[in-house]
Amino acid sequence: MSGTSDKPTAVVVDGYSAGNFYPAAFATAGARVIHVQSTPELIPSMLAPDLTAYAENIVDGDVDSLAARLAPLDPVCVVPGQESAVRLADALSEALGVKSNGTRLSPARRDKYEMIETLRRAGVRCARQFKSADPAALVDWAAREGGYPAVVKPLSSAGSDSVFICRDAAEVRAAAERILDGHNIFGAANTEVLAQSYLEGTEYIVDTVSCRGHRYACGIWEYEKTLLDSGQRIYNRDILLAEDQEPAADLVAYVDKVLKALGVEWGPAHAEVIVTEEGPTLVEIGTRLNGNLNPGFHDVALGRNQAALSALAYADPDAFLAQFSGGVYTKRQHAFVYNAPTVLDGIVSAVDGAAVAEMQGLESVFQAAPRRKAVHSRIGLFLSPVHETGQDPHLAIRRNLDLVDHADRLNYDEVWFGEHHTLGWGLVGAPETLIAAASQRTTQIKLAHGVTPLSGHHPFHVASRAVHLDHLTRGRYILGVGPGVPFDAATFGLDPKVQRKRLDEALPTVLELVNGEERITQKTDWFELRDAKLQLPRYSPQGIEIAVATSGTSVTSPRLIGQYGLSMTSFALPFALMTPGAPDHIGLAGQWKHAQEAAEEYGQTLDRDAWRVALPVHVGETRKQAFDEVREGYDRWLFEYFGKAAGRDVLSPGASREKALEARVEAGGALVGSVEDVVGGIRRMQEATGGFGTLLVYVADWTSWENTNRSLELLARYVAPQINGAVSRPREAVDFAIAQRAK
């Protein structure tokens, strides 16, 4: 017993996700709970542990120092709260001499390749497999041994993270390179990739709890899933099987062999098994709680839940064995977990509470809860890029790359590079060179042309550059196209109307060259192709995303977007539309409406999640500070760039130069203010448009480098989480803790 408590002590390592149910379960079993956090910072991609539920949180990942610190507490167990904690929990429990699965087979309980090989050595039915850090070797194995389809996934992760069903060699290579280029769900770099033979059949969950090597099967659920075009699967429903329903008995008997082969003597296990023609075959198993565990729901449907059973097995083994040794659950009533599928994608900015309450009021519903996936920030940058004259052009260009590095570290989703050839401020005439350079400096951010003026480039060259950039970025490239800005038209001897005509002519050609397979023969008055087809295949097997820019001056671009089913990048209120004599502006909702109407006419489907809206944004600690930081820079951008260089009338009659910035913000052409101001502005835009996927922050030299960087950090750290819902869980946890204490 601990020197400070007469209760037994349980230790939970990294109690993320379902591990959050351990404190209450151990408390019911009469134990106090200590938490070990193995990383200096909490893992951001997972539901964080509620540290207020523990008697103490120890931040340390070293086995020896942890064992020395925990030994005086005389713990009864050390359990992993989630998948990546398995090895540390095994090592700690062994070092402390408490109930443990030990370290001898610990790698096999964590490494998916070693897991299957251990089964093979034990004579347990399993998939064929191969691991490598070389995509070519994985492709070769799939062709020789695995066959198609083949499963490609990380060696160590959890859930459906980066699991791909690949139908040919190109998809195997693309999946392998994508995995090797990224990190698993726990934030660790993927250094090898696992390829396995595809198991054809129905997939099941088998949940167990072990105590002194005796197993209790506490639930079997059938997966209902959908295979996406990307090769990834989504799971729609988990359907509870009755204990006497086929193939429950076969599944339990097979999982018993798996548990024995992997040395699972203590604690929970969550197995995923496919029943093939040959019989049950393991997909993988984790010695941790079912990630979809809901204790109250499982108690109603099964009479027990895995967290409570695990706590009892550790805290009072004799009581557990007397009641559950070798047993199987009894299904008390029909039950399933339903993850509502949808053809829509995007950001949930609000939930109809009345509808949720109505569902919750149904007798058949145990819990109705909207789930907001909030992993990414869903914000990007739009670098026109324009820089006021009088500074070193070389340093200005380098600053753009530094800004991309900063955005990548802040988890921005995308950065778009514009193309300009005149007026002195827009220095980048070859944005593909910046994209190529940025591809070698960044890790996750997507890189986009914003946009390529098709009126000024041969379609074959546009397509060729796009595919090369798709390779350089390893699938992070987006091709944005448009007619070209009117300012540049005269330099190339073009009438702006000709720019639009050339877009119409070149766009279908570019689409076929980039994402098609046919050879093209075409002749216009400005380009010619004869049996043209790119030699280089795409890096991205699903195709390169292509977006069309629209500024609201015409219905032509929105209709092209709908006609070809492309992505849309809108400028919320371009400056040109705020000048005297400007054409009537088609608002954002109107732009989407025109695109949607065209899509229906041509049998296409548009995705709001692929809709970007670009406008200037600057965030300060206060509204006054934000305006003060950008006022002078905005004035120069307005009067020097658009007024002098572009020759525009920048103020309407009677308008005040001193209030020009406020006028733009009020008109919806910029967001400037505090975190709360900008959050409110984005929400209003979402409501007015019906929803869009990504906000692109138009970056101009309105303020200092330091202020710009700070604004981007405020956006990523405080604005985006309020828009995508990432702050709701921590806030709910605080409210819950307060409510529990009040009881």
QUILINNOR-V409069 format. One record per backbone hydrogen bond with DSSP energy under -0.5 kcal/mol. NH is the residue of the N-H (numbers start at 1). CO is the residue of the C=O. If there is no record, write none. Layout:
# QUILINNOR-V409069
nh co
NH CO
NH CO
This chain:
# QUILINNOR-V409069
nh co
2 7
5 2
8 30
9 74
10 32
11 77
12 34
13 79
14 12
14 36
16 14
17 47
19 16
19 81
20 17
21 18
22 19
25 21
26 22
27 23
28 24
29 25
30 27
31 26
32 8
34 10
35 56
36 12
37 35
37 58
38 36
46 43
51 49
53 50
54 51
55 33
56 33
58 35
59 57
60 37
60 58
66 62
67 63
68 64
69 65
70 66
71 67
72 68
73 70
74 71
76 9
77 9
78 99
79 11
81 13
82 13
85 82
86 83
89 85
90 86
91 87
92 88
93 89
94 90
95 91
96 92
97 93
97 94
98 93
99 76
106 103
107 103
109 105
109 106
110 107
111 107
112 110
112 155
115 111
116 112
117 113
118 114
119 115
120 116
121 117
122 118
123 120
124 119
130 195
132 193
135 133
137 134
138 134
139 135
140 136
141 137
142 138
143 139
144 140
145 141
146 141
147 142
149 166
150 166
151 196
152 164
153 194
155 192
161 158
163 160
164 152
164 162
165 231
166 150
166 164
172 168
173 169
174 170
175 171
176 172
177 173
178 174
179 175
180 176
181 177
182 179
184 188
187 184
190 182
191 189
193 132
194 153
195 130
196 151
197 128
198 149
200 198
201 199
202 275
204 273
205 221
206 271
207 219
208 269
209 216
210 267
211 214
213 265
214 211
216 209
217 327
218 207
218 216
219 207
221 205
222 239
223 203
224 237
225 223
226 234
228 226
228 232
231 228
234 226
236 224
236 234
237 224
238 337
239 222
239 237
240 238
240 335
241 220
245 242
248 245
251 247
252 248
253 249
254 250
255 251
256 252
257 253
258 254
259 255
260 256
261 257
262 258
263 260
264 259
265 263
267 210
269 208
270 286
271 206
271 269
272 284
273 204
273 271
274 281
275 202
276 274
276 279
279 276
281 274
282 125
283 272
284 272
286 270
288 286
293 290
298 294
299 295
300 296
301 297
302 298
303 298
303 299
304 298
309 305
310 306
311 307
312 308
313 309
314 310
315 311
316 312
320 316
321 317
322 318
323 319
323 320
324 320
325 321
326 215
327 324
329 217
330 302
332 301
332 330
333 301
337 238
338 336
339 236
339 337
340 338
349 347
353 351
356 352
357 353
358 354
359 355
360 356
361 357
362 359
365 362
366 364
369 367
372 370
373 371
374 372
377 411
380 695
381 414
382 697
383 381
383 416
384 382
384 699
386 699
387 425
391 388
396 392
397 393
398 394
399 395
400 396
401 397
402 398
403 399
404 400
405 401
406 402
407 403
408 404
409 405
410 406
411 408
412 407
413 379
414 379
415 446
416 381
417 448
418 383
420 428
425 423
426 422
427 385
427 425
428 385
429 427
433 430
434 430
435 431
436 432
437 433
438 434
439 435
440 436
440 437
441 438
442 438
446 413
447 476
448 415
449 478
450 417
452 480
453 451
454 452
454 482
455 483
456 453
457 454
461 458
462 458
463 459
464 460
465 461
466 462
467 463
468 464
469 465
470 466
471 467
472 468
473 469
474 471
475 470
478 447
479 545
480 478
481 547
482 452
488 485
489 485
489 486
490 486
492 488
492 489
493 490
494 489
498 495
499 495
500 496
501 497
502 498
503 499
504 500
505 501
506 502
507 503
508 504
509 505
510 506
511 507
512 508
513 509
514 510
515 511
516 512
520 532
522 529
524 527
529 522
532 520
541 539
543 540
545 477
547 479
548 567
549 481
550 569
559 555
560 556
561 557
562 558
563 559
564 560
565 561
566 561
567 546
568 610
569 548
570 568
570 612
571 550
572 570
572 614
574 571
577 574
578 575
579 576
580 649
582 579
586 552
587 585
591 587
592 588
593 589
594 590
595 591
596 592
597 593
598 594
599 595
600 596
601 597
602 598
603 599
603 600
604 599
608 606
610 607
611 608
612 568
612 610
613 694
614 570
615 696
616 669
617 698
618 671
620 673
626 622
627 623
628 624
629 625
630 626
631 627
633 702
634 630
635 631
636 632
637 633
638 634
639 635
640 636
641 636
642 637
643 638
644 639
645 640
646 641
648 642
650 648
655 652
659 656
660 657
663 659
664 660
665 661
666 662
667 663
668 665
669 664
671 616
673 618
678 674
679 675
680 676
681 677
682 678
683 679
684 680
685 681
686 682
687 683
688 684
689 685
690 686
691 686
693 608
693 611
694 611
695 378
696 613
696 694
697 380
697 695
698 615
698 696
699 382
699 697
700 698
701 386
702 700
708 704
709 705
710 706
711 707
712 708
713 709
714 710
715 711
716 712
717 713
718 714
719 714
720 715
722 718
722 719
723 719
724 720
725 721
726 721
727 721
728 725
730 726
731 727
732 728
733 729
734 730
735 731
736 732
737 733
738 734
739 735
740 736
741 737
742 738
743 739
